[in-house]
Amino acid sequence: MNKESVGIVETKYFHIEEPIDLDGGEVLENVSVAYETYGELNKEKSNAILICHALTGDAHAAGWHEGDKKPGWWEIVIGPGKALDTEKYFIICSNVLGGCKGTTGPSSLNPKTKKEYGLDFPVITIGDMVKVQKKLVDSFGINQLSAIIGGSMGGMQVLEWMVSYPEMMKKAIPIATAAMSSPQQIAFNAVGRQSIFSDPHWKGGNYYESGVIPRNGLSIARMIAHITYLSDESMDIKFGRGLQDKDEISYDFSVDFQVESYLKHQGEAFVKRFDANSYLYITKAVDLFDLSINDSLIDGLKDVEAKVLVLSVDSDWLYPTEQSADIVTALNANNVDVSFSEIKSNYGHDAFLLEKGQLNYLLANFLSENVVEDLMMENIATIKANANVQDAAKLMLEKHVTHIPVVTDENKLIGIVTSWDLSKSIATNSNHLTDIMTTTVKYCNAGDTIEEIARKMRKFDISCLPVVDEDMVVLGLITTDQISNLLS
């Protein structure tokens, strides 16, 4: 453990009192959610970030559980001084509905039968997972999340949040994901499920009482999936055609190659921590995911309000960059504030869990990018052009300001008067505001970035800018002092 870690953490549990209406038409009662939090929720409850985990992840995204040999699955970006800085943000991560790491799923006890659900558990969707997450977020009294972030299936949850609860987040970052599962993605999941079905120990999903799990079927499913998480280049670098614990090929069906041994180990390790039925339900939810409406992703994303950063991985062939580009195109068509970056890596799909440097850089830059709207003063003093200099001087003294926008009856900007202009009025013996006010006014918009505005102010050597909308209606003011305070 180091000083950049959140330290020892524990998983908590939230019990949802009301039933959950599922997309498939069924109702699920007595749902429990396993979750972890890192950092402190501020008084305004405005600094919360929700992290959504991938297919076989869990709520333990960062820190260490007592006795663990390794930290949470996204330790590389969560913690003091990292992109998801726990000294600044309140981080929430929960296990998804249908999972097997504390949240209600097929291995949970059915309150009606007092036995594990098994296949009596209803089929769920990504939308259902998000409904449960929304209940958890609401329990903290949070009205709007600062951001929602997730990769792979976690990215699907981010996209679902953007569509289902568009006002619930300021920013959203879907990583290495898709707005709908492709036939190839569905095919890999289908083969994985078939390997579980074909294991005689699966017993139609009712293997809990026997104490014997469908180990072989689940192990093979994991091996198949794990191949899709890697790139050809990463496998070549890691294994090549190296032999495993032997100097020459054995000419039988034992394990010859290092890559065979690696996949076998991955499968065997996976069955120790994951439930086979959960794997069936969660992969099915991924297959069903499709945000398009009438085959149009543009229509599907029409209600998005968040500022979005879409990230892909150049070597990811499971969720290739083309699918991220489709999301960006649809968001652009809806005039959403969206940006895109491609992570350069030979790791393949798993790069979103491994590329520490690029992830911290991209996430930190996007999250810290303040816009004028975040900082500007609202409900400011304004004055009409037919006022006199004395009126302006009194208003400045009363409001303790040095800049006052001059506006029309419709509050549209036509000029600005400053304390310097008042000095000029004395020198020129002018009493009419129109004689001294500046009419060639520099201004900005609420969506402009602070970096852009700071450059503009330096270029023209000005200390204050009116903020206007597209019709030139005055919304507020932003000053160099505010920007300096933010940067410091």
C-alpha positions as a printed Julia matrix, in Angstrom:
488×3 Matrix{Float64}:
   0.0     0.0     0.0
   1.31    3.49   -0.79
   0.35    7.08   -0.04
  -1.57    7.28   -3.33
  -3.98    4.56   -2.2
  -7.26    5.1    -0.38
  -6.03    2.45    2.08
  -8.15   -0.19    3.77
 -11.77   -0.2     2.6
 -14.82   -2.34    3.13
 -17.86   -3.25    1.08
 -21.17   -1.86    2.29
 -24.73   -2.9     1.49
 -27.84   -0.93    0.57
 -31.26   -2.57    0.72
 -33.89   -1.23   -1.69
 -37.29   -1.21   -0.04
 -39.47   -0.77   -3.11
 -39.73   -3.42   -5.87
 -37.79   -2.95   -9.13
 -39.86   -3.06  -12.32
 -37.65   -4.85  -14.86
 -37.54   -4.18  -18.58
 -38.68   -7.74  -19.26
 -41.97   -7.14  -17.45
 -41.17   -8.92  -14.2
 -40.8    -7.37  -10.75
 -37.86   -8.02   -8.43
 -38.25   -7.43   -4.71
 -35.85   -7.23   -1.77
 -32.89   -6.14   -3.87
 -29.6    -5.56   -2.05
 -26.69   -3.63   -3.55
 -23.03   -4.12   -2.62
 -21.05   -0.9    -2.96
 -17.91    0.91   -1.9
 -17.16    4.61   -1.58
 -13.88    6.52   -1.48
 -13.4    10.14   -0.44
 -15.95   12.43    1.21
 -19.25   13.74   -0.17
 -19.14   17.53    0.07
 -21.82   19.66    1.74
 -23.42   20.54   -1.6
 -23.33   16.87   -2.65
 -21.9    17.98   -5.98
 -18.6    16.06   -6.11
 -19.84   12.48   -6.59
 -18.54   10.29   -9.41
 -20.12    6.91  -10.18
 -17.83    4.16  -11.49
 -19.45    1.31  -13.46
 -17.61   -2.01  -13.61
 -17.15   -4.38  -16.53
 -18.6    -7.86  -17.13
 -17.05   -9.77  -14.23
 -16.01   -6.84  -12.03
 -17.31   -5.87   -8.62
 -17.73   -2.94   -6.24
 -14.11   -3.14   -5.06
 -12.61   -0.57   -7.45
  -9.85    0.81   -5.23
  -8.04    0.39   -1.94
  -7.39   -2.81   -0.09
  -9.56   -5.28    1.77
  -8.04   -6.65    4.95
  -5.71   -9.52    4.04
  -5.86   -8.95    0.28
  -2.74   -9.41   -1.84
  -3.83   -6.9    -4.48
  -5.95   -3.73   -4.53
  -9.21   -2.91   -6.29
  -9.53   -3.33  -10.03
  -9.08    0.39  -10.92
  -6.5     1.35   -8.33
  -4.41    2.94  -11.09
  -6.8     5.91  -11.44
  -8.6     6.14   -8.06
  -6.88    7.66   -5.04
  -5.19   10.79   -3.71
  -3.51   12.74   -6.5
  -4.8    10.46   -9.27
  -7.31   11.37  -11.97
 -10.19   10.3    -9.73
  -8.73   12.19   -6.78
 -10.36   11.05   -3.54
  -9.3    14.29   -1.86
 -11.56   16.1    -4.34
 -14.22   13.61   -5.43
 -16.6    11.2    -3.71
 -16.29    7.96   -5.68
 -19.09    5.36   -5.71
 -18.84    1.88   -7.24
 -21.47   -0.85   -6.91
 -21.78   -4.46   -7.99
 -24.36   -4.78  -10.8
 -27.76   -6.39  -10.5
 -27.37  -10.07  -11.42
 -23.82  -10.18  -10.09
 -22.39  -12.51   -7.47
 -20.33  -10.08   -5.39
 -22.96   -8.92   -2.93
 -25.71   -7.5    -5.15
 -28.85   -9.56   -5.7
 -28.38  -12.15   -8.44
 -29.16  -15.78   -9.31
 -26.98  -17.07   -6.45
 -28.94  -14.97   -3.92
 -31.7   -16.46   -1.79
 -35.17  -16.14   -3.29
 -37.31  -14.75   -0.43
 -40.27  -16.78   -1.66
 -38.53  -20.18   -1.68
 -35.67  -19.56    0.79
 -33.39  -21.19   -1.79
 -31.04  -19.72   -4.37
 -32.86  -18.23   -7.35
 -31.0   -20.19  -10.01
 -32.91  -19.81  -13.27
 -35.95  -18.48  -11.38
 -34.05  -15.2   -11.4
 -35.57  -12.98  -14.13
 -33.63  -12.0   -17.24
 -32.21   -8.52  -16.73
 -30.92   -5.72  -18.94
 -28.27   -3.02  -18.7
 -31.21   -0.67  -18.1
 -32.24   -2.72  -15.06
 -28.71   -2.5   -13.68
 -28.84    1.27  -14.03
 -32.24    1.47  -12.3
 -30.69   -0.19   -9.27
 -27.66    2.1    -9.38
 -30.01    5.11   -9.5
 -31.67    3.92   -6.27
 -28.25    3.74   -4.61
 -27.24    7.22   -5.81
 -30.58    8.65   -4.64
 -29.97    7.2    -1.17
 -27.05    9.63   -0.74
 -29.3    12.61   -1.52
 -27.32   13.34   -4.69
 -29.31   15.3    -7.27
 -26.62   15.33   -9.94
 -23.41   13.36  -10.34
 -20.25   15.19  -11.27
 -19.47   12.35  -13.68
 -20.2     8.72  -14.58
 -17.33    6.6   -15.88
 -17.01    2.99  -17.01
 -15.3     0.7   -19.48
 -16.59   -2.23  -21.55
 -19.94   -3.29  -20.03
 -19.35   -0.42  -17.61
 -19.33    1.89  -20.63
 -22.72    0.49  -21.64
 -24.03    1.43  -18.21
 -22.65    4.96  -18.69
 -24.46    5.25  -22.02
 -27.67    3.93  -20.46
 -27.42    6.53  -17.7
 -26.97    9.26  -20.34
 -30.2     8.19  -22.03
 -32.37    7.16  -19.08
 -31.39    9.95  -16.67
 -29.95   12.71  -18.88
 -30.03   15.38  -16.15
 -28.34   13.21  -13.54
 -24.72   13.83  -14.58
 -22.61   16.78  -15.69
 -20.06   14.65  -17.51
 -19.91   11.1   -18.84
 -16.99    8.95  -19.98
 -17.82    5.67  -21.78
 -14.62    3.72  -22.48
 -13.97    0.85  -24.94
 -17.64    0.12  -25.42
 -20.55    0.17  -27.86
 -24.08    1.55  -28.02
 -25.31   -1.87  -29.17
 -23.8    -5.35  -29.17
 -22.65   -6.52  -32.59
 -23.31  -10.01  -33.98
 -19.68  -10.98  -33.3
 -19.9    -9.84  -29.68
 -23.15  -11.75  -29.2
 -21.56  -14.81  -30.8
 -18.67  -14.94  -28.34
 -21.06  -14.62  -25.4
 -23.35  -17.3   -26.85
 -20.48  -19.79  -27.13
 -19.51  -19.04  -23.54
 -23.04  -19.72  -22.35
 -23.23  -22.95  -24.34
 -20.08  -24.19  -22.64
 -21.81  -23.69  -19.26
 -25.06  -25.32  -20.44
 -23.14  -28.37  -21.65
 -21.43  -28.96  -18.3
 -23.36  -31.83  -16.6
 -22.78  -30.19  -13.22
 -24.78  -27.12  -14.29
 -28.02  -29.1   -13.76
 -30.27  -26.54  -15.37
 -28.9   -23.87  -13.04
 -29.75  -25.8    -9.87
 -26.25  -26.74   -8.75
 -26.08  -24.79   -5.49
 -27.39  -27.5    -3.17
 -25.11  -30.17   -4.65
 -22.01  -28.19   -3.78
 -20.52  -29.09   -7.17
 -20.3   -26.17   -9.59
 -20.11  -26.37  -13.41
 -16.38  -25.78  -13.19
 -15.36  -26.93  -16.65
 -18.11  -25.05  -18.48
 -17.45  -21.77  -16.68
 -13.69  -22.16  -17.07
 -13.98  -22.61  -20.83
 -16.37  -19.66  -21.08
 -13.77  -17.51  -19.35
 -10.96  -18.77  -21.57
 -12.95  -17.87  -24.68
 -13.8   -14.42  -23.35
 -10.26  -13.74  -22.17
  -8.91  -14.2   -25.68
 -11.13  -11.31  -26.82
  -9.69   -9.05  -24.11
  -6.17   -9.36  -25.52
  -4.65   -8.28  -28.81
  -2.67  -10.46  -31.2
   0.36   -8.25  -30.57
   0.12   -8.5   -26.79
  -0.19  -12.3   -26.96
   2.8   -12.48  -29.28
   4.88  -10.28  -26.97
   3.8   -12.14  -23.85
   3.96  -15.71  -25.15
   5.14  -16.01  -28.73
   5.33  -19.7   -29.48
   7.12  -20.4   -26.22
   6.74  -23.87  -24.73
   5.44  -24.4   -21.19
   7.83  -26.24  -18.85
   9.37  -28.29  -21.65
  12.12  -28.05  -24.23
  10.32  -29.72  -27.12
   6.82  -30.44  -28.37
   5.3   -33.56  -26.77
   3.17  -34.74  -29.72
   0.17  -35.5   -27.5
  -2.73  -33.46  -26.16
  -1.03  -32.15  -23.06
  -0.28  -28.43  -22.72
   2.58  -27.52  -25.05
   2.46  -23.74  -25.36
   2.68  -20.99  -22.75
  -0.49  -19.37  -24.08
  -2.4   -22.62  -23.45
  -1.17  -22.73  -19.88
  -2.04  -19.07  -19.35
  -5.63  -19.48  -20.55
  -6.05  -22.63  -18.48
  -4.88  -20.74  -15.41
  -7.26  -17.85  -16.16
 -10.18  -20.25  -16.39
  -9.28  -22.09  -13.2
  -8.82  -18.86  -11.25
 -12.1   -17.44  -12.52
 -14.29  -20.3   -11.27
 -13.05  -19.63   -7.74
 -14.52  -16.12   -7.72
 -17.51  -16.09  -10.06
 -20.91  -17.77  -10.3
 -21.81  -19.59  -13.51
 -25.44  -18.43  -13.5
 -24.37  -14.81  -12.99
 -22.18  -15.21  -16.06
 -25.22  -16.36  -18.05
 -27.42  -13.47  -16.95
 -24.84  -10.71  -17.31
 -23.65  -11.77  -20.76
 -27.3   -11.97  -21.85
 -27.84   -8.41  -20.62
 -24.86   -7.3   -22.7
 -26.27   -9.06  -25.78
 -29.65   -7.35  -25.37
 -28.11   -3.89  -25.13
 -29.16   -1.59  -28.0
 -29.72    2.13  -27.57
 -30.87    2.75  -31.14
 -34.49    3.69  -31.82
 -35.9     2.39  -35.1
 -32.34    1.46  -36.12
 -31.19    5.03  -35.51
 -28.53    5.71  -32.89
 -29.02    9.43  -33.49
 -32.62    9.08  -32.29
 -31.5     6.85  -29.43
 -29.11    9.49  -28.09
 -31.3    12.54  -28.79
 -31.95   13.37  -25.11
 -28.34   13.32  -23.89
 -27.42   16.45  -21.93
 -24.06   15.55  -20.36
 -20.7    16.69  -21.62
 -19.15   13.49  -22.98
 -15.66   12.08  -23.52
 -15.63    8.87  -25.58
 -12.48    6.74  -25.29
 -11.47    3.73  -27.37
  -8.35    1.55  -27.66
  -6.55    1.27  -30.99
  -5.78   -2.45  -30.56
  -9.23   -3.42  -29.2
 -10.93   -5.83  -31.6
 -13.75   -6.73  -29.19
 -15.1    -3.16  -29.02
 -13.22   -1.53  -31.91
 -12.77    2.2   -32.38
 -15.4     2.17  -35.14
 -18.11    1.53  -32.54
 -16.9     4.45  -30.44
 -16.88    6.61  -33.57
 -20.54    5.7   -34.15
 -21.35    7.03  -30.66
 -19.45   10.26  -31.32
 -21.18   10.75  -34.67
 -24.64   10.28  -33.15
 -23.87   12.67  -30.28
 -22.51   15.28  -32.68
 -25.69   14.99  -34.73
 -27.61   15.88  -31.57
 -25.33   18.87  -30.83
 -24.0    17.22  -27.68
 -20.7    18.56  -26.34
 -18.6    15.48  -27.1
 -14.88   14.83  -27.5
 -13.0    11.68  -28.47
  -9.6    10.14  -27.8
  -8.05    6.84  -28.78
  -5.76    5.14  -26.27
  -2.6     3.85  -27.93
  -1.8     0.41  -26.55
  -0.88   -3.12  -27.55
  -2.89   -4.55  -24.63
  -6.14   -4.81  -26.59
  -9.49   -4.38  -24.85
  -7.93   -4.73  -21.39
  -6.0    -1.48  -21.93
  -8.75    0.43  -20.1
  -7.64   -1.44  -16.96
  -3.9    -1.2   -17.56
  -2.8     2.0   -19.31
  -2.15    4.04  -16.16
  -0.45    7.04  -17.74
  -2.85    7.67  -20.6
  -5.95    7.04  -18.49
  -4.89    9.42  -15.73
  -4.0    12.1   -18.26
  -7.22   11.83  -20.29
  -9.58   11.49  -17.33
  -7.97   14.26  -15.28
  -7.96   16.71  -18.18
 -11.6    16.09  -19.03
 -12.87   16.2   -15.46
 -10.94   19.34  -14.59
 -11.93   21.25  -17.73
 -14.06   24.03  -16.28
 -16.26   26.16  -18.49
 -17.43   29.73  -17.99
 -20.82   28.55  -16.73
 -19.08   26.79  -13.81
 -17.46   30.02  -12.65
 -19.39   33.08  -13.82
 -21.21   35.53  -11.54
 -24.95   35.56  -12.14
 -27.66   38.07  -11.19
 -25.26   40.91  -11.93
 -25.88   44.65  -12.07
 -26.71   46.08  -15.52
 -27.58   49.56  -16.71
 -29.52   51.07  -19.62
 -27.88   53.31  -22.23
 -30.12   56.27  -21.38
 -28.73   56.44  -17.81
 -26.24   59.13  -16.84
 -22.72   58.83  -15.51
 -23.83   59.55  -11.94
 -26.24   56.58  -12.07
 -23.4    54.31  -13.14
 -21.08   55.6   -10.39
 -23.73   55.03   -7.7
 -24.41   51.52   -8.98
 -20.71   50.64   -8.92
 -20.39   51.85   -5.32
 -23.55   50.04   -4.24
 -22.63   46.71   -5.87
 -18.85   46.97   -5.28
 -18.06   46.34   -8.94
 -15.85   47.98  -11.56
 -17.63   46.74  -14.71
 -21.32   47.11  -15.6
 -22.82   45.76  -18.86
 -24.99   48.23  -20.74
 -28.15   46.53  -21.99
 -31.37   47.09  -23.91
 -34.86   46.65  -22.44
 -34.55   42.97  -23.49
 -31.31   42.69  -21.48
 -29.23   42.37  -24.66
 -25.63   43.53  -24.5
 -24.83   46.79  -26.35
 -21.83   48.02  -24.37
 -19.96   48.1   -21.09
 -19.01   50.85  -18.68
 -16.0    50.59  -16.36
 -14.5    52.6   -13.51
 -11.92   53.76  -16.04
 -14.73   55.14  -18.2
 -16.02   57.11  -15.2
 -12.59   58.68  -14.83
 -12.76   59.57  -18.51
 -16.11   61.28  -17.97
 -14.56   63.65  -15.46
 -11.7    64.5   -17.82
 -14.07   65.13  -20.75
 -16.86   66.68  -18.66
 -19.35   64.11  -20.03
 -22.57   63.19  -18.23
 -24.2    60.86  -20.75
 -23.35   57.16  -20.55
 -23.38   56.85  -24.33
 -20.48   59.31  -24.51
 -18.1    57.19  -22.43
 -19.21   53.54  -22.61
 -17.35   51.01  -24.7
 -19.5    49.71  -27.55
 -17.01   47.31  -29.17
 -17.34   44.84  -26.32
 -15.41   41.6   -26.0
 -17.68   38.91  -24.6
 -17.87   35.13  -24.12
 -20.4    32.31  -23.97
 -21.31   30.08  -21.05
 -19.91   26.99  -22.77
 -16.46   28.46  -23.48
 -13.63   26.8   -21.58
 -11.78   28.71  -18.9
  -8.55   28.11  -20.82
  -9.99   29.83  -23.92
 -11.26   32.8   -21.93
  -7.99   33.2   -20.02
  -6.13   33.4   -23.34
  -8.64   35.94  -24.66
  -8.27   38.15  -21.59
  -4.47   38.08  -21.82
  -4.55   38.84  -25.52
  -6.76   41.93  -25.16
  -5.5    42.9   -21.69
  -8.95   42.97  -20.12
 -10.02   41.92  -16.63
 -13.72   41.22  -17.12
 -15.97   39.71  -19.79
 -19.77   39.75  -20.06
 -21.26   36.29  -20.61
 -24.05   36.2   -23.22
 -26.27   33.65  -24.92
 -26.73   33.23  -28.68
 -29.16   36.18  -28.73
 -26.66   38.45  -26.89
 -28.76   38.37  -23.72
 -26.5    38.95  -20.71
 -26.19   35.92  -18.44
 -23.39   37.06  -16.13
 -19.79   38.19  -15.8
 -16.46   36.44  -15.45
 -13.3    38.12  -14.15
  -9.57   37.42  -14.13
  -9.73   37.23  -10.33
 -12.17   34.31  -10.52
  -9.95   32.53  -13.03
  -6.82   33.15  -10.93
  -8.54   31.77   -7.83
  -9.61   28.66   -9.74
  -6.15   28.01  -11.15
  -4.46   28.56   -7.78
